[in-house]
Amino acid sequence: MLGADGDRHHAEGMHHNRASIPTVRMILLLTLVVMTVMIAAPSEGAPVSKISDVPPAPWLDLPEEPQPTPLVNRMFSEILGRIQEVLAARWGGAWLSFETDHVALNVSAVQPTAVEQSAVEAIVKSYPDFPYALNPIVPVSYSYDDLVRFYEVIDAALAQRGDSRIGVGVRPDLGKIVVEVPSPDSPEIDVLSRLLPNDAVIFTVSPPVFGTALIGRVDIPPYKAGKVLKNVDATVPPGATATCTSGPVFTGDNGSGWDGVLMGSTAGHCYRLNQRVADGGGDVVGRASVSPITFWTGNPAEGDAALLPLSISGADFQQRIIIDDFTQYEVPYWKRNSGIVVGLLVCASGATVGYDCGYVTSAYPTRVPNIVYYDPSTGEQGVKAISHLACSQGLSQGPGDSGAAVFVDIGWDEATAVGLVSNIYSPLGTCFDTVGHINQSTPGHIWNASAVP
């Protein structure tokens, strides 16, 4: 190559020993480029910051009113299911946003097409009562499944490092993972950035905040669903505890002798009549003095519910369900038995396992056989069937969660009460006595909540 180039220059006569004008220009240009790169490049030990500002989440501006009805919640679920079928593996996620004067449904996808946009519009239009307008599909680089995989990679890496300071979230509107680090020079930034594509993650600074649990499950008052209840009069076998979970607030029926009295609730097998009720700290707060306690009505048991008058003021009863240390749901509705259908997604929040959800797999009424129990007055083991229940094989609760509220999560920190956890070891899954049945079988009905289908 050098010899050939020299031959060519020699053929150019008197210019063979001088660089041509274009060549000089090229050298100058390259020199400028190199100088520019050298000036722009950071010096060693001063890495380029990977910290970015995160656009505000569009769902943060949603109005508190009006809140979705169970029908809207059901339509929403159906619509999203059909849209996911259209977009398949390129589905990016969905969210609601407030657009000046209305709430809109938003969907993201990887490389959406005009045909898919039309198909999604047709799905939403097929629900004329659906209250949310549809925005155009938002194109993103990564699908929801991609983001979940990225999340699991980050979560595993942080778990291996034992780091509890880093927050990680999925932003379907951006098609990215957001990682919150305590400072711009956090070493986790370099560690995590090597695990994911550069355009898949946003690092942002969120100084650590250390707080205590705002919503405790131990002390009563106040009373609300999801707290620890103890039977201080129970006789229990070695290694066992007489601990259950509080359910929603009920009120005595007119003519029952308990007219208008506010009462707690739990599973009937937790107490015999007149046994004392204590909170998680062991302080006695009442007695299981309302008859009947449906679990002890015979074999099969009529149901599995107990109403609990407590020695606290009316103001200390709250119709709320504890979800976790920082979250609780208001309970403005209860679901009629006819609405507890197979496929209904229900949740529970017991004092042991906490919040979990699963689909109803045995609708009301279901009779559950071969339930093993311990009589709290004698400690003896027995076996009986329980009637008038519904069950979910996917809903996970554990020992100590008996009596926990079963509910439908309807969004905006509200829930529709469905029942009380009865048993967890049945082949049918976690089974529960329904609010509709408790209203009929005890001298009380759920307080301050309206019936819905």
Secondary structure, DSSP 8 states (H G I E B T S, - for coil): -HHHHHHHHHHTGGGTTS--HHHHHHHHHHHHHHHHHHHHS--TT-----B------GGGG--SSS---HHHHHHHHHHHHHHHHHHGGGEEEEEEEEETTEEEEEEEEES--HHHHHHHHHHHHT-TT---EE---EEESS-HHHHHHHHHHHHHHHHHHT--S-EEEEETTTTEEEEEESSTT-THHHHHHTTS-GGGEEEEE--------SS-SS--SSEEET-EEEETT----TT---EEE----EEE-TTTT-TT-EEEEE-GGG--TT-EEEETTS-EEEE--SS--GGGSSSSBS---EEEEBSS-GGGEEEEEEEETTEEEEEEEEE-GGG--TT-EEEEEETTTEEEEEE-SEEEEEEEEEEEEE-TTT--EEEEEEEEEEEESS----TT-TT-EEEEEEETTEEEEEEEEEEEEETTEEEEEEHHHHHHHSSEEESS-EEE-
